[in-house]
Amino acid sequence: MDFLTSSTHLHITTWVVALVLFFVGALVSKSKGIHMALRLFYILIIITGGALFIEAMDYGMGMDYGIKFLLGILVIGMMEMVLIRQKKNQPTTVFWILFAIFLFAVLFYGFKLPMGLNFLA
């Protein structure tokens, strides 16, 4: 269970850093370095989330964590769409709205699940 706790903390740390990088990248829309660092964190988020998903399969909670995994991929997709469309000077309003909806859903779902930090109890 100690590995599980450290994996959860590592996953949370990666997505918090990624969100900070995303918002900085959205404000400074011409920075390639921030965008490249953010893409590295996308990979780290997917790896740590995948590790939690595999761990959840051992506990018989694969379906719930599979839904969270898909929601997380959608959040990453919307983050990337916002930054790319912003760079091309195209409208991003729809993608910001979808980003907010998917982010809320994945955070709510993640904190509700047993391996998450129980903020909602």
DRENKE-473790 format. One record per atom (N, C-alpha, C): x, y, z negated; atom name; residue in three letters. Coordinates in pm, whole numbers, plus 50000, padded with zeros to 5 digits. Atoms other than C-alpha are relative to their C-alpha. Example, Ala and Ser with C-alpha at 12.3 -4.5 7.8 and 13.67 -1.06 7.14 Angstrom:
BEGIN
50089  49881  50000  N  ALA
51230  49550  49220  CA  ALA
50090  50120  50000  C  ALA
49918  49881  50006  N  SER
51367  49894  49286  CA  SER
49923  50109  49927  C  SER
***
This chain:
BEGIN
50082  49880  50000  N  MET
50000  50000  50000  CA  MET
50086  50126  50000  C  MET
49911  49885  50000  N  ASP
50301  50232  49954  CA  ASP
50034  50043  50142  C  ASP
49974  49969  49859  N  PHE
50382  50207  50326  CA  PHE
49881  50073  50061  C  PHE
50122  49939  49949  N  LEU
50021  50297  50400  CA  LEU
49990  50146  49959  C  LEU
50004  49862  50048  N  THR
50040  50611  50188  CA  THR
50101  50086  50074  C  THR
49899  49921  49930  N  SER
50364  50725  50349  CA  SER
49965  50017  50147  C  SER
50044  49987  49861  N  SER
50223  50653  50696  CA  SER
49891  50106  50014  C  SER
50106  49900  49998  N  THR
49916  50861  50618  CA  THR
50058  50140  49984  C  THR
49939  49868  50019  N  HIS
50128  51149  50490  CA  HIS
50080  50043  50123  C  HIS
49925  49969  49879  N  LEU
50353  51131  50797  CA  LEU
49905  50042  50111  C  LEU
50099  49967  49897  N  HIS
50048  51137  51024  CA  HIS
49941  50139  49975  C  HIS
50056  49868  50033  N  ILE
49897  51435  50843  CA  ILE
50102  50110  50026  C  ILE
49896  49900  49976  N  THR
50228  51621  50856  CA  THR
50017  50027  50149  C  THR
49982  49979  49856  N  THR
50260  51566  51231  CA  THR
49885  50079  50059  C  THR
50107  49922  49939  N  TRP
49914  51695  51311  CA  TRP
49989  50141  49944  C  TRP
49999  49863  50052  N  VAL
49947  51995  51080  CA  VAL
50104  50083  50075  C  VAL
49897  49929  49924  N  VAL
50274  52093  51250  CA  VAL
49953  50024  50143  C  VAL
50050  49986  49863  N  ALA
50112  52031  51590  CA  ALA
49894  50111  50009  C  ALA
50101  49894  49997  N  LEU
49817  52257  51504  CA  LEU
50065  50138  49988  C  LEU
49928  49872  50012  N  VAL
50055  52535  51395  CA  VAL
50066  50034  50133  C  VAL
49936  49977  49870  N  LEU
50254  52495  51717  CA  LEU
49897  50036  50107  C  LEU
50105  49971  49902  N  PHE
49932  52495  51919  CA  PHE
49952  50144  49989  C  PHE
50050  49864  50015  N  PHE
49804  52819  51771  CA  PHE
50108  50103  50033  C  PHE
49890  49910  49961  N  VAL
50145  52984  51809  CA  VAL
50014  49999  50152  C  VAL
49991  50011  49855  N  GLY
50163  52855  52166  CA  GLY
49885  50069  50071  C  GLY
50115  49932  49941  N  ALA
49814  52990  52238  CA  ALA
50016  50151  49991  C  ALA
49977  49856  50012  N  LEU
49916  53333  52110  CA  LEU
50113  50049  50089  C  LEU
49885  49967  49916  N  VAL
50248  53334  52297  CA  VAL
49991  49907  50121  C  VAL
50037  50094  49895  N  SER
50114  53178  52616  CA  SER
50110  49970  50101  C  SER
49896  50022  49900  N  LYS
50436  53201  52820  CA  LYS
50121  49923  49947  C  LYS
49885  50067  50060  N  SER
50663  53003  52586  CA  SER
50002  49851  50037  C  SER
49986  50141  49960  N  LYS
50776  52676  52745  CA  LYS
50055  49915  49885  C  LYS
49939  50076  50110  N  GLY
50979  52574  52438  CA  GLY
49897  49953  49899  C  GLY
50105  50038  50096  N  ILE
50679  52576  52206  CA  ILE
49912  49891  50059  C  ILE
50085  50100  49935  N  HIS
50473  52382  52457  CA  HIS
50070  49864  50007  C  HIS
49926  50126  49995  N  MET
50745  52119  52497  CA  MET
50010  49937  49861  C  MET
49997  50053  50137  N  ALA
50782  52085  52118  CA  ALA
49863  49944  49961  C  ALA
50135  50048  50029  N  LEU
50405  52049  52093  CA  LEU
49975  49866  50068  C  LEU
50016  50128  49932  N  ARG
50414  51768  52349  CA  ARG
50073  49888  49926  C  ARG
49931  50098  50083  N  LEU
50671  51590  52133  CA  LEU
49913  49961  49881  C  LEU
50086  50029  50114  N  PHE
50434  51620  51839  CA  PHE
49874  49923  50042  C  PHE
50110  50083  49951  N  TYR
50149  51480  52054  CA  TYR
50041  49853  49993  C  TYR
49951  50139  50000  N  ILE
50360  51166  52095  CA  ILE
50011  49947  49858  C  ILE
49987  50043  50140  N  LEU
50438  51153  51722  CA  LEU
49864  49976  49936  C  LEU
50135  50018  50053  N  ILE
50069  51195  51638  CA  ILE
49942  49868  50049  C  ILE
50054  50123  49944  N  ILE
49975  50911  51871  CA  ILE
50069  49878  49938  C  ILE
49927  50113  50060  N  ILE
50249  50684  51730  CA  ILE
49956  49977  49856  C  ILE
50039  50018  50140  N  THR
50161  50750  51365  CA  THR
49853  49962  49988  C  THR
50142  50039  49999  N  GLY
49787  50730  51440  CA  GLY
49982  49857  50043  C  GLY
50005  50139  49957  N  GLY
49843  50404  51623  CA  GLY
50043  49905  49890  C  GLY
49956  50083  50113  N  ALA
50032  50267  51323  CA  ALA
49890  49988  49896  C  ALA
50112  50005  50095  N  LEU
49740  50360  51097  CA  LEU
49886  49914  50055  C  LEU
50104  50082  49937  N  PHE
49499  50201  51346  CA  PHE
50033  49851  49986  C  PHE
49959  50141  50013  N  ILE
49697  49875  51345  CA  ILE
49987  49954  49855  C  ILE
50014  50033  50143  N  GLU
49707  49883  50964  CA  GLU
49852  49982  49964  C  GLU
50143  50010  50028  N  ALA
49329  49938  50959  CA  ALA
49942  49870  50054  C  ALA
50046  50127  49943  N  MET
49282  49631  51178  CA  MET
50020  49887  49899  C  MET
49974  50102  50102  N  ASP
49437  49424  50896  CA  ASP
49895  50002  49890  C  ASP
50101  49986  50105  N  TYR
49171  49557  50657  CA  TYR
49859  49986  50054  C  TYR
50132  50018  49941  N  GLY
48882  49496  50899  CA  GLY
49925  50128  50025  C  GLY
50065  49871  49975  N  MET
48814  49865  50964  CA  MET
50039  50054  50137  C  MET
49950  49960  49869  N  GLY
48932  49872  51326  CA  GLY
49905  50088  50078  C  GLY
50098  49922  49923  N  MET
48609  50010  51474  CA  MET
49998  50146  49957  C  MET
50002  49862  50050  N  ASP
48600  50317  51250  CA  ASP
50126  50076  50039  C  ASP
49875  49935  49966  N  TYR
48965  50393  51307  CA  TYR
50020  50010  50151  C  TYR
49998  49990  49854  N  GLY
48925  50325  51679  CA  GLY
49925  50124  50047  C  GLY
50075  49879  49968  N  ILE
48661  50599  51696  CA  ILE
50082  50123  49965  C  ILE
49916  49887  50039  N  LYS
48891  50834  51506  CA  LYS
50117  50016  50096  C  LYS
49889  49997  49904  N  PHE
49177  50743  51741  CA  PHE
49955  50067  50130  C  PHE
50052  49939  49877  N  LEU
48963  50834  52044  CA  LEU
49970  50148  49982  C  LEU
50024  49859  50027  N  LEU
48853  51160  51885  CA  LEU
50131  50078  49994  C  LEU
49869  49936  50005  N  GLY
49218  51241  51815  CA  GLY
50059  50022  50138  C  GLY
49953  49986  49862  N  ILE
49308  51179  52179  CA  ILE
49926  50113  50070  C  ILE
50078  49889  49942  N  LEU
49026  51416  52280  CA  LEU
50049  50135  49948  C  LEU
49945  49874  50055  N  VAL
49164  51685  52045  CA  VAL
50129  50036  50071  C  VAL
49874  49975  49932  N  ILE
49508  51648  52200  CA  ILE
49975  50043  50145  C  ILE
50035  49963  49864  N  GLY
49353  51665  52547  CA  GLY
49950  50143  50010  C  GLY
50053  49863  49997  N  MET
49168  51986  52466  CA  MET
50111  50101  49969  C  MET
49887  49912  50029  N  MET
49483  52140  52316  CA  MET
50082  50022  50127  C  MET
49921  49992  49877  N  GLU
49671  52064  52636  CA  GLU
49925  50079  50107  C  GLU
50079  49927  49900  N  MET
49387  52194  52857  CA  MET
49998  50150  49971  C  MET
49999  49858  50036  N  VAL
49372  52523  52666  CA  VAL
50132  50064  50041  C  VAL
49870  49940  49971  N  LEU
49745  52583  52700  CA  LEU
50029  50005  50150  C  LEU
49975  50003  49856  N  ILE
49767  52480  53066  CA  ILE
49913  50102  50073  C  ILE
50089  49904  49933  N  ARG
49463  52682  53175  CA  ARG
50035  50142  49961  C  ARG
49959  49867  50042  N  GLN
49582  52979  52972  CA  GLN
50124  50044  50078  C  GLN
49879  49971  49924  N  LYS
49919  52959  53148  CA  LYS
49967  50037  50144  C  LYS
50042  49974  49863  N  LYS
49740  52960  53486  CA  LYS
49900  50115  50010  C  LYS
50096  49889  50007  N  ASN
49519  53254  53377  CA  ASN
49859  49958  50045  C  ASN
50134  50049  49972  N  GLN
49203  53045  53408  CA  GLN
49919  50004  49870  C  GLN
50083  49992  50122  N  PRO
48905  53060  53166  CA  PRO
50020  49878  49910  C  PRO
49977  50108  50098  N  THR
48951  52855  52848  CA  THR
49889  49987  49897  C  THR
50104  49996  50104  N  THR
48631  52924  52654  CA  THR
49940  49863  49973  C  THR
50061  50132  50018  N  VAL
48475  52581  52714  CA  VAL
50095  49906  49927  C  VAL
49903  50089  50063  N  PHE
48795  52405  52613  CA  PHE
50027  50038  49855  C  PHE
49989  49959  50141  N  TRP
48828  52613  52294  CA  TRP
49882  49946  49919  C  TRP
50119  50050  50070  N  ILE
48473  52516  52200  CA  ILE
50010  49849  49981  C  ILE
49985  50145  50011  N  LEU
48535  52148  52276  CA  LEU
50111  49964  49902  C  LEU
49891  50022  50097  N  PHE
48864  52166  52083  CA  PHE
49947  50013  49858  C  PHE
50052  49978  50136  N  ALA
48683  52306  51777  CA  ALA
49905  49888  49959  C  ALA
50096  50107  50031  N  ILE
48406  52043  51796  CA  ILE
50075  49869  49972  C  ILE
49926  50126  50018  N  PHE
48647  51750  51839  CA  PHE
50089  50005  49877  C  PHE
49915  49987  50118  N  LEU
48883  51883  51571  CA  LEU
49919  49983  49873  C  LEU
50086  50016  50117  N  PHE
48600  51915  51321  CA  PHE
49959  49853  49984  C  PHE
50045  50139  50006  N  ALA
48476  51565  51410  CA  ALA
50112  49908  49952  C  ALA
49890  50089  50038  N  VAL
48819  51401  51378  CA  VAL
50044  50025  49856  C  VAL
49964  49973  50140  N  LEU
48897  51578  51049  CA  LEU
49894  49944  49906  C  LEU
50107  50053  50084  N  PHE
48558  51491  50903  CA  PHE
50008  49848  49992  C  PHE
49994  50146  49993  N  TYR
48585  51131  51018  CA  TYR
50124  49948  49928  C  TYR
49875  50045  50061  N  GLY
48949  51099  50907  CA  GLY
49999  50010  49848  C  GLY
50003  49985  50146  N  PHE
48891  51234  50557  CA  PHE
49894  49911  49937  C  PHE
50106  50087  50051  N  LYS
48578  51019  50520  CA  LYS
50046  49854  49991  C  LYS
49956  50140  49997  N  LEU
48760  50695  50600  CA  LEU
50084  49965  49878  C  LEU
49933  50042  50124  N  PRO
48917  50491  50318  CA  PRO
50150  50030  49992  C  PRO
49856  49976  50006  N  MET
49283  50543  50417  CA  MET
50033  50149  49999  C  MET
49975  49857  50001  N  GLY
49243  50922  50434  CA  GLY
50002  50056  49859  C  GLY
50007  49932  50129  N  LEU
49280  51172  50154  CA  LEU
49854  50033  49974  C  LEU
50141  49990  50028  N  ASN
48944  51190  49983  CA  ASN
49961  50140  49955  C  ASN
50038  49863  50032  N  PHE
48868  51564  50000  CA  PHE
49849  50015  49989  C  PHE
50144  49984  49990  N  LEU
48498  51505  50060  CA  LEU
49923  49929  49889  C  LEU
50066  50075  50107  N  ALA
48427  51301  49747  CA  ALA
49946  50091  49892  C  ALA
***
